[in-house]
Amino acid sequence: MRWLVLLGLLLFLFYDSSAQPQAHHNLKFDTLTKRWDDGMPLGNGVLGALIWQKNDKLRISLDRVDLWDDRPMPEIDRLTFKWVAQKVRLNQYDSVQRIGDEPYEKYPAPTKLPGAALDFALNKLGKVVSNELQINQGLVTIRFDQGTVFNHYIDATATVGYFGFEKLSQKIAPELIIPDYVSGAAGTSGNSVEGQSLERLGYKKGNIVRTTHSISYHQPTGHHTYYEVLVQWFDLPGNNMIGQWTISQNKKASLKTPNFNKKEPTNWPAHLAWWQDYWAKSSIKLPDPLLEKQYYLEMYKFACVARAHTPPISLQAIWTADNGNLPPWKGDYHHDLNTQLSYWPGYTDNHLDLTSGYTSWLWKTKAIHKKWTKNYFAVPGLNVPGVTTISGQPMGGWIQYSMSATTSAWLAQHFYWQWKYSMDEGFYLTRFKPYSQEVTLFIRQLLNKSAYPDQYIISSSPEYHDNSVQAWFKSWTNYELALMQHQIKLELLSLQHKNVGSQDIDMIKALEKTIPDFDQNATGLTIAPGHNADASHRHLSPYMAIHPLGLLTIQDSSDASLIRRSLRWLEAKGTRQWTGYSFCWAACMYARALEGDQALAMLTKFTTNFCSINSFHLNGDQRGGQYSDFVYRPFTLEGNFAFAQGIHELLIQSHLHYIQVFPAIPTSWRDVSFQSLRTEGAFLVSASKENGVPVRVSITSEAGGILRIKLPFRTWIVDGIDDNVIEHHSDHIEMKTIKGQIITFNNGYE
């Protein structure tokens, strides 16, 4: 089989042995996993696959990012903020829940949909002896005791997946397994977390067409929409077989027949080149093998689910449940932390091409969100529903959060990051600035008492008091205060970046003065005035000002005590009501507080207790509740990507007015290094620490401009710039750079 034989040669030619990741970062087992959410994950942002064993079959679960039943959520457009406030005042919140929350459980759609699956009979293949995911190239290879080898990859550059068998002892063909939308025999009728039966969607039976070497499947999904799956395979000399598959949405599925006259008929060189370019963007080296491997598995998954041209990363992205049910929480877009955390690592890890998919989708859906803002809040400006469909429509749920007043202020931070990490003036002018202005306009209405003269409740804090009437606060919560303060800060940055009238700046500064200070006491940051964080809680929303917003910094003496009190109180309340992502978010906060050992402990607990064997974040504690009372296993991705950002926060930070190298390295980490991590200001930084001593820092100025940096050593030898042009400040040094300039500091060994 030429494409498989050539594979080894291509790997030799293209693979750089010094590049990350290495073979020990791969997933490798001596058997097939027996659950879909333990399967080997493959993806390219559009298509996804999970490879596992179901009964006596080798299964490939197939998915596509935009397989959605996007029908409107019934009744949700009846809600208005004013009406909700009135019902809370009258203690009639059950009437709000019937319209805002119950439809989310009552109706199966809108929802993400599964695609299909391919099954191969294991009795024709033999016993599995090796099952490996090679993350440096997005390839799964399974070896059998009879000599048969199975390979599968999803083309990183095209909407097609390839599979093949070498050295078959007998012919084999795939069986296409379609989702059970009709009988419902495979699923259950649980809640939105467990996943509801597919039968509840009410779809007509799909149509399957088989030929000798192909299977096609057409599935109506209601409202004149459908999707199609197409599989083709070819028997080749030498007891070999090659196959390909694709899924289309609302158009006929098609595949190009491989040209077997070519040395490589399956586009492998382009696929491999994409992965090599991805991994070449940055790398890290940690003295902790467990966390280093988890980090590379997270960044592998990020490459599988994020692209510039695809919808954002939803709860499970391209790995929808293959268990006869809808995915947990309908696989939707949660903007009360899930989508935000999912993009955290992409900026520092130097993958702005992939993070741009998030802001592109938010921009694309802006008109829908402005209309919703006007209908629900009855004021102009821009807010975003906290839970949405793929097209940006509201889905409801616990409306304190699914219709929160400050969701867009959190999302605006990603527009800021996309600009600040790239210094792309075009993005600043056409995306960040206009989006931020619309968000600020809405925030002005929230702070304008004349806009809501009879308003009774004004605020919430995810997800304190869950969906009870107590979840509404009569004073601004610290969560929403932090978001409003940060939004005003972004607006001032936007205005000051270009020449604008002083009147505009004065107006925003006056607005800033109307936002109250954070509520605090001996416990640190409270939830809201008169409401301490009196119990362990999964969502760290009261501490937004520490991370990710960076409004409170440990370097500011007036903030330091408040941060430390908050962290000590968080520790006193414990982690019994935390889920996996809570540990990763806490790690980021500890790193910002320069408490590296505590951050390390959080990241380790996440890795050992809250992940499946394939590294997926399962929310609950998988070791019987060692650290948390949540012991369930609904798979979502945000915890995985928050983990990667936790590693970044230990290595480098740039949220201040300068870059910090090795700001929060754990005391046990003696040898650590990283290459080409990106910072605000569009600087690419590499650094190394040997035997506990920082030895080298190198900075590439991608866009030019002022470089401000706090080096991890006091004396240095500098290359790439004259030492006499460096300005020395109390907490950093400063110098002008030109585009493309490389500056290297070596420890002066004082």
KELO-646218 format. One record per residue (C-alpha): z, y, x. Coordinates in steps of 0.001 Angstrom, whole numbers, padded with zeros to 6 digits, always signed. Layout:
ZYX ...
! end
This chain:
+000000+000000+000000 -001292+002999+001939 +000963+005683+000533 +004089+003658+001240 +002963+002488+004685 +002043+006042+005598 +005443+007237+004453 +007181+006073+007612 +004632+007873+009806 +004944+011077+007823 +008712+010994+008095 +008395+010608+011864 +005943+013501+012129 +007707+015928+009814 +011373+015111+010237 +013371+017297+012623 +016312+015259+013855 +018337+018398+014457 +017891+019696+010906 +020446+019281+008179 +021163+017196+006223 +021575+013930+008108 +021477+010307+006983 +025258+010145+006549 +024972+012787+003819 +022853+010477+001662 +024062+008515-001325 +023937+004858-000376 +025205+001776-002227 +024621-001960-002004 +024059-002277-005734 +022773-000293-008714 +025189+001847-010679 +025817+000779-014279 +026145+004168-016018 +023565+006896-016585 +025863+009613-015227 +026374+007612-012026 +022628+007235-011452 +020650+008438-008446 +019428+011956-009356 +015926+013273-008681 +014343+016500-009883 +012051+019467-009290 +013401+022067-011727 +011074+020864-014514 +011302+017058-014449 +014401+015005-013806 +015214+011332-013352 +018305+009167-012997 +017950+005690-011479 +020523+003071-012471 +020906-000367-014040 +021121-000955-017771 +021830-004545-018717 +019381-006631-016663 +016875-003809-016069 +016211-001260-013359 +016190+001944-015389 +014656+005339-014689 +015931+007879-017244 +013257+010574-017699 +013886+014185-018651 +012235+017582-018819 +014039+020938-018690 +012484+022467-021832 +012838+019474-024174 +014715+021360-026860 +015111+021391-030583 +015269+025179-030728 +015666+025630-034466 +018014+028536-035379 +021676+027706-035847 +022246+027859-039618 +024429+030665-040971 +025130+032265-037599 +023219+035466-038418 +025683+036208-041226 +028367+037149-038729 +029142+040737-037778 +031851+041981-035457 +033221+044305-038117 +033545+041476-040668 +035272+039239-038125 +037783+042004-037391 +038514+042408-041084 +039137+038687-041556 +041469+038567-038561 +043406+041517-039963 +043800+039653-043253 +044706+036395-041473 +041685+034710-043049 +040248+033330-039859 +039282+030019-041447 +036445+031859-043183 +035194+033025-039781 +035406+029510-038355 +033332+028116-041233 +030423+030365-040293 +030864+030890-036561 +032225+027570-035293 +031840+024715-037766 +028014+024782-037800 +028044+023962-034076 +029693+020643-034935 +028150+020222-038374 +024503+020474-037355 +022984+018418-034549 +020521+021157-033603 +019760+023379-031826 +020198+021099-028839 +018761+019806-025579 +016869+016509-026052 +016505+013401-023888 +013003+012356-022840 +012589+008617-022446 +013205+005864-019890 +011308+003310-017837 +012692-000210-017468 +011723-002880-014935 +012943-006463-015199 +015370-007144-012347 +014750-010913-012523 +011279-010205-011100 +012691-008231-008194 +015716-010130-006947 +019166-008967-005940 +019686-005389-004779 +020834-005157-001177 +020412-001407-000616 +020151+001582-002956 +019741+004913-001152 +018995+008518-002103 +017581+010332+000910 +018455+013929+000105 +016474+015444+002958 +013271+014433+001136 +014213+013724-002488 +013422+010019-002304 +015203+006971-003750 +014578+003658-001978 +015917+000349-003335 +015599-002863-001310 +015850-006363-002755 +016821-009628-001112 +013326-011095-001650 +011769-008341+000474 +010586-006110-002375 +011044-002360-001856 +011087+000220-004669 +010474+003933-004022 +010646+006862-006400 +010345+010626-005978 +009573+013557-008245 +006941+015762-006692 +008613+019005-005632 +005381+020918-006231 +003873+019376-009378 +004990+018039-012764 +004787+014356-011910 +007064+011574-010748 +005829+008735-008505 +007172+005197-008268 +005978+002168-006364 +006788-001383-005310 +006025-003059-002005 +005844-006820-001455 +006282-007949-005039 +006799-011685-005516 +005174-011421-008959 +003444-008759-010984 +005627-006253-012772 +004972-003517-015324 +007237-000820-016740 +008538-000833-020281 +008816+002590-021894 +012116+003023-023724 +012015+005798-026277 +015086+007650-027602 +016418+006118-030803 +015810+009018-033161 +015396+006736-036177 +017906+003879-036374 +020732+005486-034400 +021832+002031-033320 +022350+003025-029697 +024480+006090-030315 +027638+007175-032040 +028584+009983-034365 +031097+011778-032180 +031831+015446-031662 +029840+017843-029508 +031729+016810-026354 +031184+013082-026858 +027623+013628-028078 +026304+013033-031560 +023841+010323-032575 +020167+011205-032083 +019468+009899-035581 +021109+013009-037050 +018160+015121-035906 +016012+013571-038643 +012865+013089-036572 +009970+010920-037614 +009301+007832-035582 +007305+008513-032449 +003920+006983-031726 +003406+004644-028749 -000025+003725-027379 -000265+000954-024781 -003161-000084-022565 -003239-002577-019721 -001935-000047-017222 -000602+002903-019219 +001812+003846-021973 +001809+007123-023872 +004394+008325-026353 +004184+011208-028845 +007441+012346-030423 +007527+014964-033222 +010609+017149-032919 +010403+019220-036076 +009070+022685-036870 +005591+021617-035719 +006794+020886-032179 +006571+017705-030135 +006706+016272-026671 +004735+013537-024937 +005448+011024-022188 +002673+009425-020165 +003054+006565-017663 +000281+005009-015567 +000400+002300-012912 -002035+000525-010625 -001902-002920-009009 -002905-002759-005349 -003711-005386-002720 -000868-007050-000891 +001336-007505-003972 +001922-003778-004224 +002000-001416-007178 +001983+002372-007563 +002793+004376-010704 +003265+007895-011991 +004773+009582-015023 +005026+012978-016637 +006441+014659-019739 +004756+017532-021558 +006157+019932-024155 +003942+020941-027104 +000750+019842-025374 -000992+016594-024563 +000410+014825-021510 -002095+014163-018742 -002107+012751-015215 -004692+012760-012448 -005730+009319-011304 -004667+008910-007675 -007550+008885-005224 -006911+005717-003269 -009682+006600-000819 -007355+009240+000545 -004731+008248+003077 -002091+009829+000834 -002999+009767-002877 +000387+010876-004211 +000836+014398-002772 +003652+013209-000509 +002910+015670+002355 +003238+018706+000057 +006397+017264-001463 +007936+016627+001948 +006924+020079+003207 +008736+021687+000258 +011952+019854+001043 +011719+020650+004732 +011266+024336+003960 +014239+024215+001588 +016609+022648+004119 +015362+024905+006919 +016666+027989+005094 +020299+027376+006123 +022784+024756+007270 +026484+024239+007900 +028560+021935+010079 +032160+021146+009118 +034813+018998+010824 +035597+017443+007422 +033013+014661+006706 +034031+014340+003048 +033513+018012+002222 +030413+018336+004384 +028744+015471+002537 +029769+016885-000857 +028350+020265+000149 +024953+018834+001034 +024879+016785-002157 +025571+019991-004114 +022784+021887-002395 +020478+018912-002938 +021208+019068-006676 +020659+022828-006624 +017157+022217-005261 +016582+019668-008035 +017516+021974-010909 +016604+025539-009885 +013177+027129-009619 +011874+030672-009974 +009671+029734-012947 +012038+027499-014954 +014777+028219-017493 +018301+028639-016115 +020576+025771-015147 +022100+024513-018392 +025156+022269-018643 +023336+019124-017453 +019960+020720-016635 +017314+017987-016163 +019720+015045-016441 +020271+014705-020184 +022468+011847-021376 +020740+008474-021676 +023246+006782-023981 +021700+007141-027427 +023499+010429-028061 +022895+014113-027664 +024267+015484-024382 +027830+016853-024110 +028063+020304-025721 +024409+019852-026711 +023321+020582-023145 +023210+024262-024023 +023551+027506-022087 +027199+028532-021790 +027451+032044-020366 +031246+032205-020371 +031194+030628-016887 +028804+027661-016741 +025499+029347-015976 +027181+031947-013764 +029014+029439-011570 +025864+027350-011288 +024098+030125-009376 +026992+031198-007153 +025907+029300-004009 +022208+030131-004093 +022606+033675-002791 +024674+032887+000296 +022731+029700+000974 +019566+031792+001369 +017662+030523-001664 +016857+033738-003515 +013569+032216-004632 +015560+029766-006740 +018276+032134-007978 +015537+034427-009297 +014960+031978-012144 +018224+033104-013733 +017502+036826-013765 +013888+036175-014778 +015054+034281-017876 +017631+036950-018729 +014937+039591-018448 +012532+037544-020554 +015112+037175-023334 +016339+040785-023156 +014607+041884-026354 +016159+038979-028288 +019591+039885-026949 +019213+043586-027735 +018315+042699-031306 +021334+040398-031572 +023573+043128-030123 +022403+045579-032766 +022825+043055-035589 +026239+041717-034588 +027963+044702-032976 +026023+047396-034910 +025570+049540-031776 +022738+050042-029276 +022615+048602-025783 +022549+045084-024410 +024942+042187-024736 +024196+038467-024526 +025628+035674-026699 +028026+033520-024706 +026355+030312-025958 +022591+030240-026451 +019552+028061-026932 +016774+027882-024365 +015078+030851-026059 +018257+032930-025923 +019263+032621-029575 +023000+032478-030428 +024522+029071-031172 +028055+030073-032091 +031025+027842-031430 +034310+029505-030608 +032990+033006-031250 +035717+034764-029280 +033683+033580-026280 +030299+032578-027694 +030030+036146-028996 +032219+037893-026443 +031879+041634-026010 +031430+041555-022222 +029174+038583-021465 +026295+040809-020368 +028557+042582-017874 +029121+039262-016093 +025403+038468-016196 +024572+041887-014774 +026365+040838-011593 +023571+038354-010944 +020990+041140-011168 +023098+043050-008646 +023306+040051-006319 +019580+039361-006575 +018962+042917-005420 +021791+043308-002918 +021171+040017-001102 +017438+040784-000848 +017363+044618-000743 +014123+044307-002700 +013379+047841-003897 +010911+046596-006492 +013560+044383-008051 +016041+047253-007943 +013714+049596-009795 +012192+047228-012344 +015003+044756-013036 +018508+045577-011805 +018590+049263-012692 +017110+049053-016227 +019147+045934-017098 +022351+047538-015847 +021663+050731-017804 +021278+048787-021051 +024538+046921-020410 +026350+050154-019595 +025061+051742-022788 +026658+048916-024750 +029940+049163-022804 +030028+052868-023686 +029937+051913-027372 +032827+049473-026909 +034917+052218-025342 +033924+054758-027988 +036596+054609-030668 +034350+056422-033130 +031935+053474-032981 +034663+051145-034298 +037092+053434-036158 +038816+050638-038098 +038649+048006-035388 +041672+045711-035386 +040883+043302-032589 +038846+044185-029565 +039158+041554-026905 +039394+037925-025797 +039812+035912-022616 +038045+032546-022293 +039388+030175-023395 +042979+031160-024036 +044299+029968-027403 +041020+028104-027885 +039585+028893-031332 +042711+030102-033100 +043261+033567-034506 +045660+034140-031595 +042645+034110-029283 +041922+037667-030441 +043959+040338-028663 +044818+043795-029912 +044516+045203-026388 +041857+044712-023760 +042349+041536-021775 +042239+041647-017993 +039099+039499-018215 +037202+042137-020162 +038758+045048-018286 +037521+043531-015030 +034012+043081-016373 +033828+046607-017764 +035217+048108-014558 +032739+046135-012505 +029841+047151-014714 +030689+050823-014279 +030884+050237-010527 +027400+048693-010623 +026078+051595-012652 +027415+054100-010128 +025804+052113-007318 +022567+052114-009261 +022659+055861-009758 +023689+056677-006201 +021024+054487-004638 +018283+056925-005618 +018278+060645-006223 +019501+061269-009759 +021076+064211-011486 +024765+064777-010815 +025221+065058-014575 +024423+061367-014983 +026898+060395-012286 +029570+062643-013780 +029075+060991-017175 +029587+057495-015728 +032625+058634-013745 +034112+060073-016933 +033438+056768-018683 +035169+054963-015819 +038334+056951-016451 +038525+055684-020031 +038939+052049-018906 +042636+051122-018625 +044126+049704-015446 +044799+045977-015189 +047935+044771-016898 +050335+043269-014373 +053974+042298-013971 +056061+039925-011871 +053620+037109-012715 +050692+039059-011282 +047696+039577-013536 +048507+038799-017157 +046084+037704-019844 +046656+040934-021756 +049566+043333-022311 +052516+041295-023559 +050750+037992-022871 +051543+036195-019638 +049585+033153-018528 +052524+030980-019554 +050822+027597-019215 +048305+025807-017067 +044790+026636-018225 +041318+025515-017206 +039570+028904-017383 +040692+031354-014705 +039372+034333-016666 +042424+036615-016143 +041660+036597-012407 +038026+037740-012567 +038958+040877-010618 +039776+038708-007580 +036743+036453-007793 +033879+036731-008473 +034012+040473-009098 +035946+041462-005961 +037582+044486-007586 +040901+043476-006056 +040841+042642-002350 +043482+041268-000026 +042396+043841+002565 +043620+046645+000291 +047379+046903+000724 +047789+048120-002849 +046004+045008-004158 +047452+042395-001820 +050798+042005-003575 +049132+041664-006967 +046755+038986-005674 +049545+036993-004038 +051763+037205-007138 +048874+035979-009259 +048199+033014-006993 +051860+032054-006762 +052133+032182-010558 +048990+030096-010864 +050599+027511-008583 +053828+027561-010589 +051957+026782-013815 +050208+023856-012126 +046875+022144-012702 +047666+019785-015582 +045276+021615-017920 +042558+022206-015363 +039138+020603-015319 +037061+020063-012193 +035455+023495-012011 +038912+025111-012120 +039698+023711-008666 +036474+025074-007197 +036960+028512-008734 +040550+028540-007453 +039243+027642-003987 +037046+030738-004066 +040039+032877-005028 +042176+031421-002243 +039387+032106+000236 +039190+035723-000919 +042960+035906-000353 +042337+034515+003170 +044410+031406+002353 +042048+028835+003783 +044433+025876+003734 +045035+026262+000002 +041290+026602-000607 +040702+023426+001383 +043253+021570-000756 +041476+022657-003951 +038052+021586-002698 +039382+018226-001558 +040993+017519-004928 +037737+018313-006673 +035769+015959-004452 +038177+013030-004640 +039173+013219-008302 +036616+015036-010432 +033264+013647-009347 +031357+010477-010108 +030123+008197-007352 +026810+010085-007371 +028685+013415-006901 +028259+014692-010507 +031124+016853-011792 +032765+014914-014640 +035267+017586-015726 +038197+015163-016057 +040412+013556-013407 +038794+010212-012597 +041898+008857-010857 +043960+008434-013986 +045260+011964-014251 +046640+012518-010761 +046094+016285-010932 +045051+016911-014539 +045809+015609-018009 +042068+015727-018754 +040826+012233-017960 +037545+012235-019896 +034135+012353-018164 +031622+014718-019749 +029167+015633-017008 +028375+019308-016355 +027015+020973-013224 +028885+024255-012784 +031787+022611-010940 +029383+021158-008380 +027847+024498-007514 +031158+026376-007540 +032298+023839-004931 +029420+024844-002635 +030333+028494-003033 +033929+027636-002172 +032662+026367+001183 +030651+029554+001675 +033675+031744+000959 +035544+030037+003806 +032692+030666+006238 +031453+034152+005406 +032126+036961+002940 +030297+040225+002295 +031760+041572-000939 +033526+044358+000937 +031635+047176+002602 +031245+044931+005648 +030526+041285+006548 +033388+038995+007551 +032633+035955+009705 +035046+032990+009463 +037391+034912+007130 +039360+031926+005772 +038850+028929+008038 +041526+026239+007406 +043895+025776+010326 +042774+022161+010795 +039120+023138+011285 +038657+023455+015041 +034867+023116+015268 +032712+024703+012590 +029342+026420+012498 +026632+027643+010153 +023048+028810+010402 +021274+031549+008418 +023746+032160+005632 +022719+035263+003704 +024909+038279+002976 +024702+041432+000927 +022401+043878+002682 +019840+041092+003401 +021356+039919+006668 +021040+036317+007853 +024083+035305+009858 +024705+032315+012129 +028016+031622+013843 +029912+028916+015711 +033526+028117+016438 +034455+025599+019128 +037895+024113+019725 +039370+026727+017427 +037723+029663+019214 +034821+031678+017713 +032127+031804+020372 +028961+033269+018882 +027657+035359+015970 +023968+036106+015490 +022559+038418+012820 +018974+038860+011683 +018340+042075+009780 +015770+041045+007207 +015336+044462+005610 +016737+046868+008194 +019495+049320+007308 +023122+049720+008310 +024920+046611+009527 +028673+046622+009089 +030487+043549+010345 +033977+042387+011252 +033553+039993+014156 +035926+037070+014670 +036674+038142+018257 +037903+041385+019814 +035624+041667+022837 +032026+040625+023103 +028780+040635+025010 +025972+041872+022805 +022242+041162+022990 +019516+042792+020896 +021051+046249+020632 +022562+048787+023012 +026338+048571+023029 +026649+052355+023110 +025055+052772+019638 +027736+050627+017984 +030282+052642+016009 +033819+051306+016001 +035996+051527+012892 +039484+050220+012194 +038298+047100+010366 +034660+046674+011418 +031843+047844+013634 +028697+049565+012418 +025143+050004+013704 +021675+050912+012490 +019153+048071+012447 +015425+047803+012018 +013613+045199+009955 +013444+041876+011767 +015939+042837+014468 +018130+040049+015853 +021543+040942+017268 +023744+038366+018970 +027413+038712+019871 +029048+036282+022274 +032788+036106+022693 +033881+038152+025702 +036796+035723+026357 +039309+038491+026823 
! end
